[in-house]
Amino acid sequence: MMEIIKTPVKIPSEYRELFNPDWRYIVLYGGRASGKSESVARSLVLRGRQERLRILCTRELQMSIRDSVHKLLKDLIDLYRFDDYKVTYDSIINRTTGTEFIFKGLRHNINEIKSMQGIDVCWVEEAQSITEHSLDILTPTIRKEGSQIIFTFNRFTELDPVYVKFVMNKMPKTYTAHLNYDVLERHGLLPDVIALEIEADKENPALYAHKWLGEPLGQAEMAVIGREEILKAMQRSDVNSEGEWVVGVDVARMGNDRTVFWSRKGLKSLDHKILSKYPIPKICDELERFVRYDKKTVTIKVDDTGVGGGVTDEMKKRGYKVIAINFGASPNDKDKYPNWISEAWFYMAEHMNDIQLLFNPDLLMELSTRQWQQDTRGRRTVEGKITYKKRGYRSPDIADAVVICYAPAKIEPIRVIF
């Protein structure tokens, strides 16, 4: 006998169409905290207890089971004590009905997915990342009579293929809904911490519109930092220079890359210096002159990856306080960023209204043209130097030195050397 569950399964009424078998496509898009993913997961878990279903859970890229909705489904099964489900590392099966959840990424498993038979429901999560090619293969693959494909996503650009195909050019038997945080708010399900974050983000209209209202980013908005904010920082003259004296150092790695020193006191930039084709000992000599041989009050933060490690070690030997920075190291907020340098760039963007920068046309160009994108886990990742240079720009050495200089200690994977 199935156990009686005392905890009610709550799904906002705005998601009732998830239980309507007449739709071939169900397209749910909008901002964060709208309940899209949890509502789909709840509906599928419930449907899977009522009849035998073969459910494919997919996304464009899935490098491991951790990138899938497996954990979300497992957590719901545990929450509601649905003991009729057997959860394994890479599958979920209902012992009573025989319902099976399968987890596959599209891009690297497309041939395997093409050969799958008898899929009743296909749930495509993070569908803003799905390519037109993947869509063209997926939709005829889910061909069982009465089968459904469910898409959930937050729009990324104006022309996300899934949005163009199913919303702009609406396919037959398609249900679409734009859903935002007000869905949970109306039902008393919006957590207080999220409500506070939403209110805070209203100070930044572009961020608020994309993050919470599901509006797409334009091409210009893919830049990490807006040109207008940078210019204001370069024109600002009333920033107090009280605070720590910090020097950020980005060390040249190859070819035409430059070594850059950038100094600040508090939030006010003081000076900078650019070197080309200097060996490590000479870079350290110039750095000592730049900080006026002051070993007691200055903190030097060095890009420690590659040849930068030589500067760190040499300045240590000379008696300076050094913080070694590894661009690829783990960030403080692993759910939002894949590495330290991405988190540091977005910290810079968030605090641009508080700082004062020296006017420098190259810095303006480098800060305003560095772009970002979402990775397979929905985290914001800043493009690497190699990618940036392939778009036609020279290495953003000045910008990286500034970002190193301003990034706070609390987000740094620090190793302090005295």
Sequence and secondary structure as in RCSB ss.txt:
>XXXX:A:sequence
MMEIIKTPVKIPSEYRELFNPDWRYIVLYGGRASGKSESVARSLVLRGRQERLRILCTRELQMSIRDSVHKLLKD
LIDLYRFDDYKVTYDSIINRTTGTEFIFKGLRHNINEIKSMQGIDVCWVEEAQSITEHSLDILTPTIRKEGSQII
FTFNRFTELDPVYVKFVMNKMPKTYTAHLNYDVLERHGLLPDVIALEIEADKENPALYAHKWLGEPLGQAEMAVI
GREEILKAMQRSDVNSEGEWVVGVDVARMGNDRTVFWSRKGLKSLDHKILSKYPIPKICDELERFVRYDKKTVTI
KVDDTGVGGGVTDEMKKRGYKVIAINFGASPNDKDKYPNWISEAWFYMAEHMNDIQLLFNPDLLMELSTRQWQQD
TRGRRTVEGKITYKKRGYRSPDIADAVVICYAPAKIEPIRVIF
>XXXX:A:secstr
      S     GGGGGGG TT SEEEEE  SSS HHHHHHHHHHHHHHHS  EEEEEES  SSGGGSSHHHHHH
HHHHTT TTEEE SSEEEETTT  EEEEEESTTTHHHHHT     EEEESSGGG  HHHHHHHHHH  STT EEE
EEE   STT HHHIIIIIT  TTEEEEE  THHHHHTT S HHHHHHHHHHTTSHHHHHHHHH     SGGGBSS
 HHHHHHHHH       S EEEEEE   STT EEEEEEEETTEEEEEEEEES  HHHHHHHHHHHTTT TTTEEE
EEE STTHHHHHHHHHHTT EEEEE TTS  S TTT SSHHHHHHHHHHHTTTT B    HHHHHHHHH BEEE 
TTS EEE  HHHHHHTT    HHHHHHHHHHS GGGS   EE 
